[in-house]
């Protein structure tokens, strides 16, 4: 079996709307390295799109999954529960930056977590409207597509979106939106489109993922919290990509000294196993009736075992410290490139959630060069992702457990590719 044959099979049998970036098929993986079916090695700076903060096949996670596999694979927690589900919910409730009593519910994906967070906020407030932000990404289901603030490639083919969703500009001084302007836009929404007393929730990524790794400032988040308190609106922090140690904190919102009402988490929660959660204030989480939350596979025993092992490893292996140190190394390298290459600009990081942008000779966003860089990187054995409202941001989601040698090897590949651009 080779890459060419598998690609032909994929072209014949897999929907065209589900393409792949790397023209090779993974066979084995370890930490921050992948080998394809022909034995070619790749350094992984994508981490399964932010899923593998602890790397491929972390020993503690593998061991936990194997041990659980010998016990129970599935009963559905809605039919007959099991200990890993309850233990994980306790760990999450203890970990989130929300004071007072908290509750959690486990589901399958980040989109499903966001869907349920909206349901919970609506039940708790008795309201229906939701405000999201430009450039946001909240998922690919219909409700989360309505919340997502970018048309291509996510929602241009799918017709009318669910209603009662409104959007404000994300605070992004790099692209001309100040904190004050973003807050003023929300206040304007209250006057022109939806009164505050009908708004159930404002959902925000403390650091945007697909939107370009831009961070909402602590001052903005504190003002947003005050606005929500003033009007009785739930504040939802979408931490699907920014959570679980990527930023040097377990959750990115911890950098702001703001407590949300609800947090959504997924991706690196279970280091490659399908699992997501909504965690929040008990009175909100308990607002909807019995049977209103959950799903057939939500909180699968194997995934719960993996997530508990993830939380153990983060504590025992100083992953938060490693994220901070890795972020410093990335920032230093990015700053060097920004000084050296005229087409590199706006480098930034919060911990190891790090990015830089490619621009043209006028300093404008350049998606063409960005695509060329990711393609050149792949040709040289590095898996590298782009993102951003203008598709010109290079983001680094390398596993936090990557060795310094592998990290530097990947950065060297990027540097050589930048030279060729």
Residue pairs with C-beta under 8 A, 6 or more apart in sequence:
1 37
2 37
2 38
3 23
3 24
3 25
3 36
3 37
3 38
6 25
6 37
7 23
7 25
10 20
21 374
21 378
21 383
21 385
22 42
22 378
22 383
23 378
24 36
24 37
24 38
24 40
24 42
25 36
25 37
26 34
26 35
26 36
26 37
27 35
27 36
27 37
27 39
28 34
28 35
29 35
29 44
29 56
29 57
30 55
30 56
30 57
31 55
31 56
31 57
31 58
31 399
31 401
31 402
31 403
31 406
32 43
32 44
32 45
32 47
32 55
32 56
32 398
32 399
32 401
32 402
32 403
32 406
32 407
32 410
33 41
33 42
33 43
33 44
33 56
33 406
34 41
34 42
34 44
34 56
34 383
35 41
35 42
36 42
40 381
41 381
42 378
42 381
42 382
42 383
43 381
43 382
43 383
43 398
43 406
43 409
43 410
43 413
44 52
44 56
44 383
44 398
44 399
45 377
45 382
45 383
45 384
45 385
45 396
45 397
45 398
45 410
46 383
46 384
46 385
46 397
47 53
47 55
47 268
47 397
47 398
47 399
48 267
48 272
49 241
49 267
49 385
49 397
50 209
50 240
50 241
50 246
50 267
50 268
50 397
51 267
51 268
51 271
51 272
52 268
52 271
52 272
52 399
53 244
53 245
53 246
53 268
53 271
53 319
53 323
53 399
53 400
53 401
54 61
54 268
54 271
54 310
54 313
54 314
54 319
54 399
54 400
54 401
55 271
55 399
55 400
55 401
55 402
56 272
56 399
57 272
58 271
58 309
58 310
58 313
58 401
60 309
60 310
60 312
60 313
61 270
61 271
61 272
61 273
61 306
61 309
61 310
61 313
63 309
64 305
64 306
64 308
64 309
65 273
65 302
65 305
65 306
65 309
67 305
68 84
68 301
68 302
68 304
68 305
69 302
71 301
72 82
72 301
73 300
73 301
73 302
74 297
74 300
74 301
75 81
75 82
75 301
76 296
76 297
77 85
77 106
77 294
77 298
77 299
78 291
78 294
78 295
78 296
78 298
82 301
82 304
84 301
84 304
84 305
84 308
85 106
85 299
85 301
85 304
87 304
87 308
88 104
88 106
88 277
88 299
88 304
88 307
88 308
89 103
89 104
89 105
89 106
89 277
91 307
91 308
91 311
92 104
92 265
92 277
92 279
93 102
93 103
93 104
93 279
95 250
95 311
96 102
96 251
96 263
96 279
96 280
97 251
97 253
97 254
97 259
97 260
98 259
98 260
98 261
98 263
98 279
98 280
98 281
99 259
100 281
100 282
101 281
101 282
101 283
102 279
102 280
102 281
102 282
102 285
103 279
103 280
103 281
103 282
103 285
103 286
104 277
104 278
104 279
104 280
104 285
105 116
105 277
105 278
105 285
105 293
105 294
105 298
106 275
106 276
106 277
106 294
106 298
106 299
106 304
107 113
107 116
107 275
107 276
107 277
107 278
107 294
107 295
107 298
107 299
108 274
108 275
108 276
108 295
108 297
108 298
109 139
109 266
109 274
109 276
110 138
110 139
110 238
110 240
110 241
110 264
110 265
110 266
110 267
110 276
111 138
111 139
111 140
111 141
111 144
112 139
112 141
112 276
112 295
112 298
113 240
113 264
113 265
113 266
113 276
113 277
113 278
114 138
114 139
114 143
114 144
114 147
114 203
114 236
114 238
114 240
114 264
115 139
115 141
115 143
115 144
116 278
116 293
117 201
117 203
117 236
117 238
117 262
117 264
117 278
117 280
118 130
118 143
118 147
118 200
118 201
118 203
118 236
119 288
119 292
119 293
120 262
120 278
120 280
120 284
120 285
120 287
120 288
120 293
121 130
121 200
121 201
121 234
121 236
121 261
121 262
121 284
122 128
122 200
122 201
123 287
123 288
123 292
124 200
124 234
124 283
124 284
124 287
125 200
125 201
125 232
125 233
125 234
127 197
127 198
127 199
127 200
128 164
128 198
128 200
129 164
129 165
129 166
129 194
129 198
129 199
129 200
130 147
130 164
130 165
130 166
130 199
130 200
130 201
130 202
130 203
131 165
131 166
131 167
131 168
131 186
131 189
131 194
131 199
131 201
131 202
131 203
132 138
132 147
132 148
132 149
132 165
132 166
132 167
132 168
132 202
132 203
132 204
133 149
133 167
133 168
133 169
133 170
133 182
133 204
133 205
133 208
134 149
134 150
134 167
134 168
134 169
134 170
134 211
134 389
135 149
135 150
135 170
135 172
135 208
135 210
135 211
135 212
135 214
135 388
135 389
136 147
136 148
136 149
136 150
136 170
136 203
136 204
136 205
136 208
136 210
136 211
136 238
137 148
137 149
137 150
137 154
137 205
137 208
137 209
137 210
137 211
138 144
138 147
138 148
138 203
138 238
138 240
139 145
139 147
139 148
140 154
142 158
142 161
142 162
143 162
145 154
145 155
145 158
145 161
146 161
146 162
146 163
146 165
147 165
147 203
148 154
148 155
149 167
149 170
149 211
150 210
150 211
150 389
155 161
164 194
166 189
166 193
166 194
168 182
168 185
168 186
168 189
169 177
169 181
169 182
169 185
170 177
170 182
170 204
170 208
170 211
170 214
170 216
171 177
171 178
171 179
171 181
171 182
171 216
171 217
171 220
172 214
174 214
174 346
175 389
179 217
179 219
179 220
179 223
182 220
183 220
183 223
183 224
183 227
186 202
186 227
190 196
190 199
190 231
196 231
196 233
197 231
197 232
199 231
199 233
200 233
200 234
201 233
201 234
201 235
201 236
201 261
201 262
202 224
202 227
202 228
202 233
202 234
202 235
202 236
203 236
203 238
204 216
204 221
204 224
204 235
204 236
204 237
204 238
205 211
205 216
205 237
205 238
205 239
205 241
205 242
206 215
206 216
206 221
206 237
206 239
206 242
206 251
206 252
206 253
206 255
206 256
207 213
207 214
207 215
207 216
207 241
207 242
207 247
207 252
207 350
207 353
208 214
208 215
209 240
209 241
209 242
209 387
210 241
210 387
210 388
211 387
211 388
211 389
212 355
212 357
212 387
212 388
212 389
212 390
212 393
212 395
213 348
213 349
213 353
213 354
213 355
213 387
213 388
213 393
213 395
214 348
215 252
215 255
215 348
215 350
216 224
216 256
217 256
218 255
218 256
218 257
218 258
221 253
221 256
221 258
222 256
222 257
222 258
224 235
224 258
225 235
225 258
225 259
225 260
227 233
228 234
228 235
228 261
234 261
234 262
234 284
235 258
235 260
235 261
235 262
236 260
236 261
236 262
236 263
236 264
237 251
237 252
237 253
237 260
237 262
237 263
237 264
238 264
239 251
239 252
239 253
239 263
239 264
239 265
240 264
240 265
240 266
240 267
240 276
241 267
242 251
242 252
242 353
243 250
243 251
243 252
243 263
243 265
243 267
243 268
243 269
244 250
244 251
244 265
244 267
244 268
244 269
244 310
244 314
245 268
245 314
245 319
245 320
245 323
245 351
245 400
246 252
246 268
246 323
246 351
246 352
246 353
246 397
246 400
247 255
247 323
247 327
247 350
247 351
247 352
247 353
248 320
248 321
248 323
248 324
248 327
248 350
248 351
248 352
249 255
249 320
249 351
250 314
250 320
251 263
251 265
252 350
252 353
253 260
253 263
255 350
260 280
261 280
261 281
261 284
262 278
262 279
262 280
262 281
262 284
262 285
263 278
263 279
263 280
264 276
264 277
264 278
265 276
265 277
265 279
266 275
266 276
266 277
268 310
269 275
269 276
269 277
269 307
269 310
270 303
270 304
270 306
270 307
270 310
271 306
271 307
271 309
271 310
272 306
273 300
273 302
273 303
273 306
273 307
274 297
274 300
274 303
275 299
275 300
275 303
275 304
275 306
275 307
278 285
279 285
313 319
314 320
317 401
319 400
319 401
322 352
322 400
322 401
323 351
323 352
323 400
324 351
324 352
326 351
326 352
326 398
326 400
326 402
326 407
327 349
327 350
327 351
327 352
327 353
327 354
329 404
329 407
330 349
330 352
330 354
330 396
330 411
331 347
331 349
331 354
333 411
333 415
334 344
334 347
334 349
334 354
334 356
335 347
337 344
337 347
337 356
337 414
337 415
337 418
338 344
338 345
338 347
338 356
341 418
341 421
342 361
343 358
343 359
343 360
343 366
343 369
343 418
343 421
344 356
344 357
344 358
344 359
344 418
345 356
345 357
345 358
345 359
345 363
346 356
346 357
346 359
347 354
347 355
347 356
347 357
348 354
348 355
348 356
349 355
352 396
352 398
352 400
353 395
353 397
354 395
354 396
355 387
355 393
355 394
355 395
355 396
356 393
356 394
357 365
357 370
357 388
357 392
357 393
357 394
358 365
358 366
358 369
358 370
358 373
358 392
358 394
358 421
359 365
359 366
359 392
360 366
360 369
365 388
365 390
365 391
365 392
366 392
367 386
367 390
367 391
367 392
369 392
369 421
370 386
370 391
370 392
370 393
370 394
371 386
371 391
372 421
373 384
373 386
373 394
373 414
373 417
373 418
373 421
374 384
374 385
374 386
374 394
376 417
376 420
376 421
377 383
377 384
377 413
377 414
377 417
378 384
380 413
380 416
380 417
381 413
382 410
382 413
382 414
384 394
384 396
384 414
385 394
385 395
385 397
386 392
386 393
386 394
386 395
387 393
387 395
394 414
398 407
398 410
402 410
